[in-house]
Amino acid sequence: MKKVIIVILVCFVFIGCYSTGGGFNNMSSLYSINTKNVDDIRGQTTLTSMLIAKNGSMAGWAWLLTFNKFEQNNQTLFVMTVEYNANHTAGWAFIDEFLIRIDDKLFTIKDNNPNRTVVNGGVSETAHFSLNDTIIDTLKNSSSIVIQFHGGPNVIPEEGIIAIKNFVK
């Protein structure tokens, strides 16, 4: 039953109302949080997002990484979302894998169905990576976090680790 609720919730959230990085953009402050309540026939859903990392370049590409928490009827789902945009189709990143090293443990998470579109001659990709209970429990006690989904690793600074720990409580 829990899996059915989570699958329905994820489909509802990703398709219906939360496909734009939780409302963040490259001007948003790191570790800022947005919360939105959505009425649903199954019960109210609370969607909370925190901006974890971002990057952009003068070459015309940018990405945002958000940590999302979906809560409904005493069920909670945590998802990392990567949004990548480039101003030309040659900049396609083909993001479908998310690596996270928490202290000395490495986790690999796949998105088998990322969203990829061409927009005004540029590209847009969105990939979602569900975090299981083991990863969440490991984050709660972490002292170092490194993420990688495209290009090289991104080290989360101490203030980010504190924000992540508070987010998963």
Secondary structure as GFF3:
##gff-version 3
##sequence-region A 1 169
A	DSSP	alpha_helix	2	16	.	.	.	ID=ss1
A	DSSP	three_ten_helix	21	23	.	.	.	ID=ss2
A	DSSP	beta_strand	33	38	.	.	.	ID=ss3
A	DSSP	beta_strand	45	56	.	.	.	ID=ss4
A	DSSP	beta_strand	61	72	.	.	.	ID=ss5
A	DSSP	beta_strand	75	86	.	.	.	ID=ss6
A	DSSP	three_ten_helix	89	91	.	.	.	ID=ss7
A	DSSP	beta_strand	97	102	.	.	.	ID=ss8
A	DSSP	beta_strand	105	110	.	.	.	ID=ss9
A	DSSP	beta_strand	115	119	.	.	.	ID=ss10
A	DSSP	beta_strand	122	131	.	.	.	ID=ss11
A	DSSP	alpha_helix	133	140	.	.	.	ID=ss12
A	DSSP	beta_strand	145	148	.	.	.	ID=ss13
A	DSSP	beta_strand	154	156	.	.	.	ID=ss14
A	DSSP	alpha_helix	158	168	.	.	.	ID=ss15
###
